[in-house]
Amino acid sequence: MNAPLRKLSAVVTVLFMALFASATMVQFVQAQSLNNRPGNARTVFKEYSRERGPIVSGKATMATSKPTTDVYHYLRTYPSGPLYSSVTGYYSAVFGSATGLEAAMSPYLSGTADQLFYRRISDLLTGRQPKGASVETTIDPKVQQAAWDALGDQRGAVVALDPRTGAILAMVSKPTFDPNRLATHDRAAAQRAYDALVKSSSKPLGDRAIAGSPYPPGSTFKLVVSAAALSSGSYTPDTQIPAPGELPLPQSTITLPNDDRQPCGPNGQVSLADALRISCNTAFASLGMTLGEKALADQAARFGFGRPLQIPLTVTPSTFPDTQGPAQLAQASIGQFDVRATPLQMAMVSAGIANRGVVMQPYLVKRVRSSNLDTVSEAVPTPFSTAVTPTVAAQLTGMMEGVVQSGTGVNAQIPGVRVAGKTGTAQTSPGQPPLAWFTSFAPADDPKVAVAVVVENGGGFGEAASGGRVAAPIARAVMEAVVKP
C-alpha cells in the first residue's frame, strides 16, 4: 500500500472511530439524560402514546386510558372525577406531569418498571402493542363514597384504615379537583383549569389527608398523653389526677382553662378515664407536665410522629415539638402549641390502639398486575411500630368507649356496635373558628376500621363548633359503611 492510501486509510479509521465513539456516547452514555430532557418531544410522544394501565378500586375504575386520534393516541380519564382525586392525582400530557398514584406508580402504569422487563421483551418479539400494568388500590368504594358524602362541602379530610393490616379504605380531601380537566389534550382548557386551581385560596390541589401543612390535633392528642401515662406504670384509668377549673402555667402569667372554667371533678380531682371521657384540659395539661417532654415525645414517636412514611405517596411527618418550658409543654399536652398531625397520623393512633398496640404500615396499593393479569407485586401487611402493650391498648379502648357512650363523642354512637373514639377541638388563628376533630375505631371488641376526621373553620357551626358536634357524625357514617351490612 502506497503512502497516500495509508494516509487515507488512517483518516477513514479515525473518522470511523470518532463516529463510533459519538454514537456510543449518544446511544448509551447520554441516552437517559437526553430522554429525560423536558423538551424532548419524541420521548413525550412515546410515553403518552402507550396505553397506560388502569388504577382500580374493587370493581370501580379510578383511572383508565381511552384511544384518541391525536398525536398522543390515548387520553387519561377519571370516570368518577373528583371522588378519588386525592388518591389518583392526575396525569397530564399537556403539562408533562403527574401527581398522586399516577406519579408514585408511574413506572408500572406506563410499563417501564424493571419488574415488567420480560413482558416488554415479549411484546417486542410478538409485535404486541406495549401496555402498562394495572394498579389495584386498597380503597373500598363504599367507604370512600361514605366519607365523601359525609364530609359534604366542608373543608377538611377523612382517612379510614383497616387496623389489622394498615390498608387504607378511604382517603378524602376537600376542596378537591376534577382530574379530567387537567388530563385533557386541549392545551388552553388544561391551562385555564390549572391556573384556577393554583390561584384558589382553598388549595384544592393539596392533599389535606396526608400532606401540606398538618393541623394542630387538639384533644385527640390526649390519646397519646394517656398512652404515655398508662405505659409509665404509675397510672391506671382509675388514677385520680388534678383537674382544676383553671391551671396556672409555671413560669408564665397566663392560665390554661377548661371550656367552662369549672373543675372536672369533686375537689378539683378526676380519674384519668373520666378526664378523657369529658376531655378535661387542665387534667391533661397537668399530667403532661408531670410525665415530662421526653415521655410524651417518645410516646408520640411510637405512634409514628416524626417518622417518614410512603404509602407509596409521600406523607408529611407529624410533629411533637421541642418545648421551651412547662407552659409550652402543658399546651402541647392538649394538642396545641406546635403539635401538628395529619389525619392519617391520627387514624394510625386509633388503629394502633385497636390492634392491641401494634401500628401497621399504612398502604394504598394492594396489587400490581401486568397487562396479561399476572401478579407483578402484592402488598404484605407489615408492622410499623409497637406503640403500647396489649394491656395498655385494652385500657385505652375502654376509656375511648366511655367517650362515645357518655362523653364528648356520643354523636359517633352506632346502635348495636361498640365504638371507641376521641373528640378534638383545636384553636388555630385568633378570631378564626376552630378545627373539629374525631378519631375512632369500631367495633371496639373486634376492630375492622379506624377513622380520623378533621373539618376546618368549624364546618357549618363556626365558633360553636366542636369535634363531637361536627366531626363525630362524619366518622360514624364512615364506620357504618364498614360494620353495617
C-alpha positions as CSV (number, residue, x, y, z in Angstrom):
1,M,0.0,0.0,0.0
2,N,1.5,3.4,-1.0
3,A,1.7,6.4,1.3
4,P,-1.4,8.3,0.1
5,L,-3.6,5.2,0.6
6,R,-2.1,4.6,4.0
7,K,-2.9,8.2,5.0
8,L,-6.5,7.9,3.6
9,S,-6.9,4.7,5.4
10,A,-5.8,6.3,8.7
11,V,-8.1,9.2,8.2
12,V,-11.1,6.9,7.5
13,T,-10.2,4.8,10.6
14,V,-10.1,7.9,12.8
15,L,-13.4,9.2,11.4
16,F,-15.0,5.8,11.9
17,M,-13.7,5.6,15.5
18,A,-15.0,9.1,16.1
19,L,-18.4,8.2,14.7
20,F,-18.4,5.0,16.8
21,A,-17.5,6.9,20.0
22,S,-20.1,9.6,19.3
23,A,-22.8,7.0,18.6
24,T,-21.9,5.2,21.8
25,M,-21.9,8.4,23.8
26,V,-25.4,9.3,22.5
27,Q,-27.0,5.8,22.5
28,F,-25.7,4.6,25.8
29,V,-23.9,7.2,28.0
30,Q,-26.2,10.1,27.3
31,A,-29.3,8.2,26.4
32,Q,-31.1,8.6,29.8
33,S,-30.3,12.3,30.2
34,L,-31.4,13.0,26.6
35,N,-34.6,11.1,27.1
36,N,-35.3,12.9,30.3
37,R,-35.0,16.4,28.8
38,P,-38.2,18.3,29.1
39,G,-38.1,19.5,25.5
40,N,-37.6,16.0,24.0
41,A,-40.9,15.8,22.1
42,R,-40.1,12.3,20.8
43,T,-39.9,10.9,24.4
44,V,-43.1,12.7,25.4
45,F,-45.0,11.3,22.4
46,K,-43.6,7.9,23.0
47,E,-44.7,7.9,26.6
48,Y,-48.1,9.3,26.1
49,S,-48.8,7.2,23.0
50,R,-48.5,4.0,25.1
51,E,-51.7,2.6,26.7
52,R,-51.3,3.4,30.4
53,G,-52.6,0.8,32.8
54,P,-55.7,1.4,34.9
55,I,-56.0,2.3,38.5
56,V,-58.8,0.4,40.1
57,S,-60.7,0.2,43.4
58,G,-62.5,-3.1,43.8
59,K,-64.9,-3.2,40.8
60,A,-64.6,0.6,40.4
61,T,-62.3,2.1,37.8
62,M,-60.5,5.2,39.2
63,A,-58.4,6.0,36.1
64,T,-58.1,4.5,32.6
65,S,-56.8,5.3,29.2
66,K,-59.1,5.7,26.1
67,P,-57.9,5.7,22.5
68,T,-57.8,9.1,20.6
69,T,-57.0,10.2,17.1
70,D,-54.5,12.9,18.2
71,V,-50.7,12.7,18.5
72,Y,-50.9,11.2,22.0
73,H,-53.1,8.2,20.9
74,Y,-54.5,7.8,24.4
75,L,-56.4,10.2,26.8
76,R,-56.2,9.6,30.5
77,T,-59.7,9.7,32.0
78,Y,-61.2,9.5,35.5
79,P,-64.7,8.1,35.5
80,S,-65.6,9.3,39.0
81,G,-63.9,12.6,38.6
82,P,-63.1,14.2,42.0
83,L,-64.2,11.3,44.2
84,Y,-60.8,9.6,44.0
85,S,-58.6,12.6,43.1
86,S,-56.8,12.6,46.4
87,V,-55.7,9.0,45.7
88,T,-55.1,9.1,41.9
89,G,-53.8,12.6,41.4
90,Y,-53.7,13.5,37.7
91,Y,-51.7,12.6,34.7
92,S,-51.3,15.4,32.1
93,A,-49.8,15.1,28.6
94,V,-50.1,18.9,28.2
95,F,-48.0,19.7,31.3
96,G,-45.9,16.5,31.1
97,S,-46.5,16.0,34.8
98,A,-48.3,13.7,37.3
99,T,-49.3,13.6,40.9
100,G,-50.7,11.1,43.4
101,L,-50.6,7.4,42.4
102,E,-50.2,8.5,38.8
103,A,-46.8,9.7,39.8
104,A,-45.8,7.3,42.5
105,M,-46.8,4.2,40.4
106,S,-45.9,5.7,37.0
107,P,-43.2,3.1,36.1
108,Y,-45.8,0.3,36.5
109,L,-48.7,2.2,34.9
110,S,-46.5,3.1,31.9
111,G,-45.0,-0.4,31.6
112,T,-41.4,0.8,32.1
113,A,-40.8,-0.7,35.6
114,D,-37.9,-3.2,35.9
115,Q,-40.3,-5.9,37.0
116,L,-42.0,-5.7,33.6
117,F,-38.8,-6.1,31.6
118,Y,-39.6,-9.6,30.4
119,R,-43.1,-8.5,29.4
120,R,-41.6,-5.7,27.3
121,I,-39.3,-8.2,25.6
122,S,-42.3,-10.5,24.9
123,D,-44.2,-7.6,23.4
124,L,-41.3,-6.7,21.2
125,L,-40.8,-10.2,19.9
126,T,-44.5,-10.8,19.3
127,G,-45.3,-7.4,17.9
128,R,-48.0,-6.7,20.5
129,Q,-48.7,-3.1,21.4
130,P,-47.0,-2.4,24.8
131,K,-49.4,-1.8,27.7
132,G,-48.9,-0.6,31.2
133,A,-49.7,-2.7,34.3
134,S,-52.9,-2.2,36.4
135,V,-52.7,-0.9,39.9
136,E,-55.2,-2.2,42.4
137,T,-55.7,0.0,45.4
138,T,-56.9,-0.8,48.9
139,I,-59.7,1.8,48.7
140,D,-63.2,0.4,49.4
141,P,-65.6,2.3,47.0
142,K,-68.4,2.0,49.6
143,V,-66.3,3.5,52.3
144,Q,-64.8,6.2,50.1
145,Q,-68.3,7.3,49.0
146,A,-69.5,7.4,52.6
147,A,-66.5,9.6,53.6
148,W,-67.1,11.8,50.5
149,D,-70.8,12.3,51.2
150,A,-70.4,12.8,55.0
151,L,-67.8,15.5,54.6
152,G,-70.0,17.3,52.1
153,D,-69.0,20.8,51.1
154,Q,-66.9,21.3,54.2
155,R,-63.1,21.8,54.1
156,G,-61.2,19.0,55.6
157,A,-60.2,15.4,55.3
158,V,-61.2,11.8,56.2
159,V,-58.9,8.8,56.4
160,A,-60.1,5.2,57.2
161,L,-57.8,2.3,57.8
162,D,-58.1,-1.4,58.4
163,P,-56.3,-1.5,61.8
164,R,-55.4,-5.2,61.3
165,T,-53.4,-4.7,58.1
166,G,-52.8,-1.0,57.5
167,A,-54.8,-1.0,54.3
168,I,-56.3,2.5,53.6
169,L,-60.0,2.0,53.0
170,A,-60.8,5.7,52.3
171,M,-58.9,8.9,51.8
172,V,-60.8,12.1,51.0
173,S,-59.6,15.7,50.9
174,K,-61.8,18.7,50.2
175,P,-61.9,21.0,48.4
176,T,-60.5,19.0,45.6
177,F,-60.4,19.0,41.8
178,D,-61.6,17.1,38.7
179,P,-58.5,15.4,37.2
180,N,-60.3,15.1,33.9
181,R,-59.9,18.9,33.4
182,L,-56.1,18.6,33.8
183,A,-55.8,15.4,31.7
184,T,-57.5,16.9,28.7
185,H,-55.4,17.3,25.5
186,D,-56.9,20.7,24.9
187,R,-53.9,22.8,26.0
188,A,-55.8,26.0,26.5
189,A,-58.5,24.4,28.6
190,A,-56.0,22.5,30.7
191,Q,-54.0,25.6,31.4
192,R,-57.1,27.5,32.4
193,A,-58.1,24.7,34.8
194,Y,-54.7,24.5,36.3
195,D,-54.3,28.3,36.8
196,A,-57.7,28.5,38.5
197,L,-56.7,25.6,40.9
198,V,-53.3,27.2,41.7
199,K,-54.9,30.6,42.4
200,S,-57.7,29.3,44.6
201,S,-57.3,30.2,48.3
202,S,-58.8,26.8,49.2
203,K,-55.7,25.0,47.8
204,P,-57.7,22.2,46.1
205,L,-54.5,20.6,44.7
206,G,-53.2,19.9,48.2
207,D,-54.0,16.6,49.9
208,R,-55.2,17.5,53.4
209,A,-55.3,13.9,54.4
210,I,-51.6,13.2,54.2
211,A,-49.6,16.3,53.1
212,G,-49.3,20.0,53.0
213,S,-49.4,21.7,56.4
214,P,-50.5,19.3,59.2
215,Y,-53.1,20.5,61.7
216,P,-53.0,21.0,65.5
217,P,-54.7,17.8,66.6
218,G,-56.3,19.4,69.7
219,S,-57.7,17.0,72.2
220,T,-57.3,13.9,70.0
221,F,-53.7,14.1,71.2
222,K,-54.9,13.3,74.7
223,L,-54.8,9.7,73.5
224,V,-51.0,9.9,73.2
225,V,-50.7,11.5,76.6
226,S,-53.0,8.8,78.1
227,A,-50.9,6.1,76.5
228,A,-47.7,7.6,77.9
229,A,-49.3,7.8,81.4
230,L,-50.6,4.2,81.3
231,S,-47.3,2.9,79.9
232,S,-45.3,4.5,82.7
233,G,-46.8,2.1,85.2
234,S,-47.7,4.9,87.5
235,Y,-51.3,5.4,86.3
236,T,-54.4,3.3,85.7
237,P,-57.7,4.5,84.2
238,D,-58.9,5.0,87.8
239,T,-56.0,7.1,89.0
240,Q,-57.1,10.5,90.3
241,I,-55.3,13.5,88.7
242,P,-55.6,17.3,89.3
243,A,-58.3,18.9,87.3
244,P,-59.0,22.5,88.4
245,G,-61.2,24.9,86.5
246,E,-58.1,26.9,85.5
247,L,-54.5,25.8,85.7
248,P,-51.8,28.4,86.3
249,L,-48.9,27.7,84.0
250,P,-45.5,27.8,85.6
251,Q,-43.1,30.5,84.5
252,S,-46.0,32.3,82.9
253,T,-48.6,34.9,83.7
254,I,-51.4,33.1,81.9
255,T,-53.7,30.2,83.0
256,L,-55.0,27.3,80.9
257,P,-58.8,26.9,81.4
258,N,-61.4,24.3,80.8
259,D,-64.1,25.2,78.4
260,D,-66.5,26.1,81.2
261,R,-63.7,27.2,83.6
262,Q,-65.1,24.7,86.1
263,P,-63.2,21.8,87.8
264,C,-63.7,18.5,86.1
265,G,-64.5,16.6,89.3
266,P,-65.1,16.9,93.0
267,N,-62.3,18.8,94.9
268,G,-60.6,19.5,91.6
269,Q,-59.7,15.9,91.0
270,V,-60.8,13.4,88.3
271,S,-59.9,9.9,87.2
272,L,-57.8,9.5,84.1
273,A,-60.7,7.7,82.3
274,D,-63.2,10.5,83.1
275,A,-60.7,13.1,82.1
276,L,-60.5,11.6,78.7
277,R,-64.3,11.0,78.6
278,I,-65.1,14.7,79.1
279,S,-61.9,15.9,77.5
280,C,-60.6,17.8,80.6
281,N,-57.9,20.3,79.5
282,T,-56.5,21.1,82.9
283,A,-56.1,17.4,83.8
284,F,-54.1,16.6,80.7
285,A,-52.0,19.8,80.8
286,S,-51.1,18.9,84.4
287,L,-50.5,15.3,83.5
288,G,-48.3,16.2,80.6
289,M,-46.1,18.4,82.8
290,T,-45.8,15.6,85.3
291,L,-44.8,13.0,82.7
292,G,-42.3,15.3,81.0
293,E,-41.4,16.2,77.5
294,K,-39.3,13.1,76.8
295,A,-42.1,10.7,77.8
296,L,-44.6,12.4,75.5
297,A,-42.2,12.8,72.6
298,D,-41.2,9.1,72.9
299,Q,-44.8,8.0,73.0
300,A,-45.7,10.2,70.0
301,A,-42.8,8.7,68.1
302,R,-44.0,5.2,68.8
303,F,-47.3,6.1,67.2
304,G,-45.4,7.4,64.2
305,F,-44.9,11.2,64.9
306,G,-41.7,12.4,63.2
307,R,-41.2,9.3,61.1
308,P,-41.0,9.4,57.3
309,L,-43.8,7.4,55.6
310,Q,-44.5,6.4,52.0
311,I,-47.9,4.8,51.2
312,P,-46.5,5.0,48.4
313,L,-47.5,8.7,48.3
314,T,-45.2,10.8,50.4
315,V,-46.7,11.7,53.8
316,T,-45.8,14.9,55.6
317,P,-44.4,13.8,59.0
318,S,-46.5,14.8,62.0
319,T,-44.5,16.5,64.8
320,F,-44.3,16.8,68.5
321,P,-42.2,20.0,69.2
322,D,-39.3,20.8,71.5
323,T,-40.9,22.8,74.2
324,Q,-39.1,25.7,75.9
325,G,-40.6,25.2,79.3
326,P,-43.6,23.8,81.3
327,A,-46.1,26.3,80.0
328,Q,-45.5,25.2,76.4
329,L,-45.4,21.5,77.4
330,A,-48.8,22.0,79.1
331,Q,-50.3,23.4,75.9
332,A,-48.7,20.7,73.8
333,S,-50.3,18.1,76.1
334,I,-53.7,19.1,74.9
335,G,-52.6,19.1,71.2
336,Q,-51.9,22.8,70.9
337,F,-48.7,24.9,70.8
338,D,-46.7,23.5,67.9
339,V,-48.0,19.9,67.9
340,R,-49.0,19.1,64.3
341,A,-50.6,15.9,62.8
342,T,-52.1,14.7,59.6
343,P,-55.5,12.9,59.6
344,L,-53.6,9.8,58.5
345,Q,-51.4,10.0,61.7
346,M,-54.4,10.3,64.0
347,A,-56.1,7.4,62.2
348,M,-52.8,5.5,62.9
349,V,-53.1,6.3,66.6
350,S,-56.6,4.8,66.8
351,A,-55.6,1.9,64.6
352,G,-52.6,1.1,66.9
353,I,-54.8,1.1,69.9
354,A,-57.4,-1.1,68.1
355,N,-54.7,-3.5,67.0
356,R,-53.6,-4.4,70.6
357,G,-50.9,-1.7,70.5
358,V,-49.3,-2.5,67.1
359,V,-49.4,0.2,64.4
360,M,-49.4,-1.4,61.0
361,Q,-47.7,0.2,58.0
362,P,-50.4,2.1,56.0
363,Y,-50.6,1.4,52.3
364,L,-52.7,2.3,49.3
365,V,-51.6,-0.3,46.7
366,K,-52.9,-3.8,47.2
367,R,-51.6,-5.4,44.0
368,V,-50.0,-4.7,40.6
369,R,-50.9,-6.9,37.7
370,S,-49.3,-7.0,34.2
371,S,-51.5,-6.5,31.1
372,N,-52.0,-10.3,30.9
373,L,-53.1,-10.2,34.6
374,D,-50.0,-11.9,36.1
375,T,-49.3,-10.6,39.6
376,V,-46.2,-8.4,39.5
377,S,-46.2,-7.4,43.2
378,E,-48.6,-7.7,46.1
379,A,-48.7,-5.9,49.4
380,V,-47.8,-7.8,52.6
381,P,-49.2,-6.3,55.8
382,T,-46.2,-5.1,57.9
383,P,-45.9,-3.8,61.4
384,F,-44.8,-0.2,61.5
385,S,-44.3,0.2,65.3
386,T,-45.3,-1.1,68.7
387,A,-47.0,1.9,70.3
388,V,-48.2,0.3,73.6
389,T,-48.6,-3.1,75.2
390,P,-51.8,-5.1,74.7
391,T,-52.7,-4.3,78.3
392,V,-52.4,-0.6,77.8
393,A,-54.3,-0.9,74.5
394,A,-57.1,-2.6,76.2
395,Q,-57.2,0.1,78.9
396,L,-57.3,2.9,76.2
397,T,-60.0,1.1,74.3
398,G,-62.2,1.0,77.4
399,M,-61.5,4.7,78.0
400,M,-62.3,5.6,74.4
401,E,-65.6,3.6,74.6
402,G,-66.5,5.8,77.6
403,V,-66.0,8.9,75.4
404,V,-68.6,7.6,72.9
405,Q,-71.0,6.1,75.4
406,S,-71.4,9.1,77.7
407,G,-68.8,11.7,76.9
408,T,-68.0,14.2,74.2
409,G,-68.3,11.6,71.4
410,V,-71.9,10.5,71.8
411,N,-72.7,11.6,68.2
412,A,-70.5,8.7,67.0
413,Q,-72.7,6.0,68.5
414,I,-73.8,3.2,66.2
415,P,-76.8,1.1,67.5
416,G,-75.7,-2.4,68.3
417,V,-72.0,-1.6,67.7
418,R,-69.4,-0.8,70.4
419,V,-67.5,2.3,69.2
420,A,-64.3,3.7,70.7
421,G,-63.4,7.4,69.9
422,K,-61.9,10.7,70.9
423,T,-63.0,14.2,70.1
424,G,-60.8,17.2,69.4
425,T,-61.4,20.9,69.0
426,A,-58.2,22.8,68.1
427,Q,-57.7,26.5,68.0
428,T,-55.8,28.0,65.1
429,S,-55.6,31.7,64.4
430,P,-57.2,34.2,66.8
431,G,-60.7,35.0,65.8
432,Q,-61.0,32.0,63.5
433,P,-63.4,29.1,64.0
434,P,-61.7,26.0,65.5
435,L,-60.7,22.8,63.8
436,A,-63.1,19.9,64.6
437,W,-61.5,16.5,65.0
438,F,-62.7,13.0,65.7
439,T,-60.7,9.7,65.7
440,S,-62.2,6.3,66.4
441,F,-62.5,2.6,65.7
442,A,-65.2,0.0,65.5
443,P,-66.3,-2.4,66.6
444,A,-64.4,-1.9,69.8
445,D,-64.4,-5.6,70.6
446,D,-63.5,-6.7,67.0
447,P,-62.0,-3.7,65.2
448,K,-62.4,-3.6,61.4
449,V,-62.0,0.1,60.7
450,A,-60.1,3.1,62.3
451,V,-61.1,6.6,61.2
452,A,-59.8,10.2,61.6
453,V,-61.8,13.2,60.5
454,V,-60.8,16.9,60.5
455,V,-63.0,19.7,59.5
456,E,-61.7,23.3,59.0
457,N,-63.3,26.6,60.1
458,G,-65.8,24.9,62.3
459,G,-67.7,23.3,59.5
460,G,-71.2,24.8,59.5
461,F,-71.1,25.6,63.2
462,G,-68.5,28.4,63.1
463,E,-67.2,29.4,66.6
464,A,-69.7,27.0,68.2
465,A,-68.0,24.0,66.5
466,S,-66.6,21.1,68.4
467,G,-65.2,17.7,67.4
468,G,-68.2,15.9,68.8
469,R,-70.7,18.1,67.0
470,V,-69.0,18.4,63.6
471,A,-66.6,15.6,63.1
472,A,-68.1,12.7,65.1
473,P,-71.1,12.2,62.8
474,I,-68.8,12.0,59.7
475,A,-66.7,9.3,61.4
476,R,-69.9,7.5,62.3
477,A,-71.0,7.4,58.7
478,V,-67.6,6.0,57.6
479,M,-67.6,3.3,60.3
480,E,-71.1,2.3,59.4
481,A,-70.1,1.8,55.8
482,V,-67.7,-0.9,57.1
483,V,-69.5,-2.5,60.0
484,K,-73.1,-2.4,58.8
485,P,-74.2,-4.9,56.1
